[in-house]
């Protein structure tokens, strides 16, 4: 009976795959370490780290390969870390450590670097494959970052998340701002769910012009969130959150519905002799059934496909090139135009321009803002314009705010412009008046709103 009870206790406190102590035992050890540190006025550190890229390995090699890799990683750590530094497996691809009597930053940073070294510079051989790993590591310290189990673990988890956001393959110490930021985004996520339910999303529109011809050449739709208390929330604030949580798929569909409905009204009023562009994220392309969404929205709104343009970033082309090529080809066959947004800031592979059915490229505003005082950026912009012409693609420069920038781009041969110099983003009602005014004048001019 004693042997059976010992076995039950062991299984209750250890992970069956790696043989390492589990989360329950980590809690117990951390609680004891805190009690001892309080009694003897000592310090201790908590390290939480996750292995970068395990999901890709699982997808490529299978679940058995993933499990074998986790076992090999655990074996290597156990052989190279002090027994007094409690190493635990917390599930999925996450490990935790308690550094008792730690000399604060010095000891914890040494262990963090050692973890990275054990993973990065010594490959793992799994089922005939050579694998190199990295990790995202978060570190918290007692008593600075917390004085109980929950607060120290939460601080280390928050730092780990920051290390992951920084690209992984590194470690990050906890900072109080991290927790505030995490709470803010958690609250924002809930509010964004409600925004979709209560139809708080709206769309602003920015005109695209062809200055040399004195005419409008297109419109870009830009998502906005009309928050009941904070007013208009910047897309730079909520779009990354929507992409991270998967909300970008229903959000993107809603933006497309609003845009196509408005575009149909402009067309019926004789105000739309060009296309309206809608941005889509990589997640909408790979997981959002974009082709079906476009078909349904065009049918529901009655907008002809030749009046719609889909803007996609280079990241979407790189994420799943085979599926993306199929989706974009089908959209192209429907009559929808395709634009490559922020060209020059992503992967910038010329092979994308050759392989994918892109109609035009948009030069990233990062280059435009510096063409007047940075010769290298000016040369890049001029080269992109020339490349687009050689390939038979349209080229549009966005972010034009001054006449000097406009004159420079016109000298380079860029014929399509978008930016505050001509028009800021505006709501549908304001842009309708702008379009009517243009139809009367048949000329474009800077419009400050």
URPE-V733716 format. One record per backbone hydrogen bond with DSSP energy under -1.0 kcal/mol. CO is the residue of the C=O (numbers start at 1). NH is the residue of the N-H. E is the energy in kcal/mol with one decimal. If there is no record, write none. Layout:
CO,NH,E
CO,NH,E
This chain:
1,5,-2.7
2,6,-2.7
3,7,-2.2
4,8,-2.4
5,9,-2.6
6,10,-2.3
7,11,-2.4
8,12,-1.8
13,22,-2.0
15,19,-2.2
20,15,-3.4
21,89,-2.6
22,26,-2.1
23,27,-2.3
24,28,-1.9
25,29,-2.8
26,30,-2.6
27,31,-2.4
28,32,-2.1
29,33,-2.4
30,34,-2.5
31,35,-2.3
32,36,-2.3
33,37,-2.5
34,38,-2.5
35,39,-1.9
36,40,-2.5
37,42,-2.0
44,142,-3.0
45,99,-2.9
46,140,-2.4
47,97,-2.5
48,138,-3.1
49,95,-3.2
50,136,-2.3
53,57,-1.6
54,58,-2.8
55,59,-2.7
56,60,-2.2
57,61,-3.1
58,62,-1.7
62,66,-1.8
63,67,-2.5
64,68,-2.4
65,69,-2.3
66,70,-2.3
67,71,-2.1
68,72,-2.3
69,73,-2.7
70,74,-2.3
71,75,-2.3
72,76,-2.2
73,77,-2.3
74,78,-2.6
75,79,-1.5
77,80,-1.3
77,81,-1.1
82,85,-1.3
84,86,-1.1
86,98,-1.4
88,96,-2.5
91,94,-2.2
93,51,-2.0
94,90,-2.5
95,49,-2.5
96,88,-3.1
97,47,-2.4
98,86,-1.2
98,100,-1.0
99,45,-1.6
99,102,-1.1
102,104,-1.8
103,106,-1.2
104,108,-1.9
105,109,-2.5
106,110,-1.8
107,111,-2.2
108,112,-2.3
109,113,-2.3
110,114,-2.0
111,115,-2.6
112,116,-2.1
113,117,-2.3
114,118,-2.7
115,119,-1.4
116,120,-3.1
117,121,-1.7
119,133,-1.3
124,131,-3.5
126,129,-2.0
129,126,-2.5
131,124,-3.1
134,52,-2.3
135,170,-1.8
136,50,-2.0
137,172,-2.2
138,48,-2.5
139,174,-2.4
140,46,-2.6
141,145,-2.9
142,44,-1.1
148,152,-2.0
149,153,-2.4
150,154,-2.6
151,155,-2.1
152,156,-2.2
153,157,-2.5
154,158,-2.3
155,159,-2.2
156,160,-2.3
157,161,-2.3
158,162,-1.7
159,163,-2.3
160,164,-2.2
161,165,-2.2
162,166,-1.7
163,168,-2.2
164,167,-1.7
170,137,-2.4
172,139,-2.1
175,178,-1.9
176,180,-1.5
177,181,-2.5
178,182,-2.6
179,183,-2.6
180,184,-2.3
181,185,-2.5
182,186,-2.0
183,187,-2.4
184,188,-2.7
185,189,-2.2
186,190,-1.6
187,191,-2.1
188,192,-2.3
189,193,-1.9
190,194,-1.8
191,195,-2.0
192,196,-1.8
193,197,-1.8
194,198,-2.8
195,200,-2.8
200,226,-2.4
202,224,-2.6
204,222,-3.2
205,426,-2.5
206,220,-2.4
208,217,-3.2
208,218,-1.4
209,417,-3.0
210,213,-1.2
210,215,-1.4
211,214,-1.1
215,210,-3.1
218,208,-3.0
219,277,-3.6
220,206,-2.2
222,204,-2.9
224,202,-2.9
225,227,-1.4
225,233,-2.8
227,231,-1.5
231,227,-2.8
233,225,-1.1
234,237,-1.7
234,238,-1.3
235,239,-2.6
238,242,-2.4
239,243,-2.4
240,244,-2.2
241,245,-2.0
242,248,-1.9
246,249,-1.4
247,251,-2.4
248,252,-2.8
249,253,-1.9
250,254,-2.2
251,255,-2.3
252,256,-2.1
253,257,-2.4
254,258,-2.4
255,259,-2.5
256,260,-2.7
257,261,-2.1
258,262,-2.1
259,263,-2.9
260,264,-2.2
261,265,-1.5
262,266,-2.1
263,267,-2.6
264,268,-2.5
265,269,-1.4
266,271,-3.3
267,270,-1.7
275,219,-1.6
276,309,-2.5
277,221,-3.3
278,311,-2.7
281,285,-1.3
282,286,-2.5
283,287,-2.5
289,293,-2.1
290,294,-2.7
291,295,-2.2
292,296,-2.6
293,297,-2.7
294,298,-2.5
295,299,-2.0
296,300,-2.7
297,301,-2.4
298,302,-2.0
304,307,-2.0
305,308,-1.9
307,276,-2.5
308,337,-2.1
309,278,-2.7
310,339,-2.7
311,280,-2.4
312,341,-2.7
313,317,-1.1
314,318,-1.7
315,319,-1.6
320,324,-2.9
321,325,-2.4
322,326,-1.8
323,327,-2.6
324,328,-2.9
325,329,-2.4
326,330,-2.1
327,331,-2.2
328,332,-2.6
329,333,-2.3
330,334,-1.1
331,336,-2.0
332,335,-1.2
337,310,-2.7
338,359,-2.7
338,360,-1.5
339,312,-2.7
340,362,-2.9
342,345,-1.7
343,364,-1.8
349,352,-1.5
350,354,-1.3
351,355,-2.6
352,356,-2.7
356,358,-2.3
359,394,-2.3
360,340,-2.4
361,396,-2.2
362,343,-2.9
363,398,-1.2
364,367,-1.3
364,368,-1.2
365,369,-2.3
367,370,-1.2
368,371,-1.1
370,373,-1.0
370,374,-1.4
374,378,-2.3
375,379,-2.2
376,380,-2.2
377,381,-2.5
378,382,-2.4
379,383,-2.1
380,384,-2.4
381,385,-2.2
382,386,-2.0
383,387,-2.8
384,388,-2.7
385,389,-1.9
386,390,-2.3
387,391,-2.1
388,393,-3.0
389,392,-1.1
394,361,-2.5
396,363,-2.4
397,418,-2.1
400,421,-2.9
402,406,-1.9
403,407,-2.9
404,408,-2.0
405,409,-2.2
406,410,-2.5
407,411,-2.0
408,412,-1.4
409,414,-2.5
416,397,-2.0
417,209,-2.9
418,400,-1.9
419,422,-1.2
419,423,-2.3
422,447,-2.7
426,205,-3.2
427,431,-2.5
428,432,-2.0
429,433,-1.6
430,434,-1.9
431,435,-2.9
432,436,-2.3
433,437,-2.2
434,438,-2.3
435,439,-2.6
436,440,-1.6
437,441,-2.3
438,442,-4.3
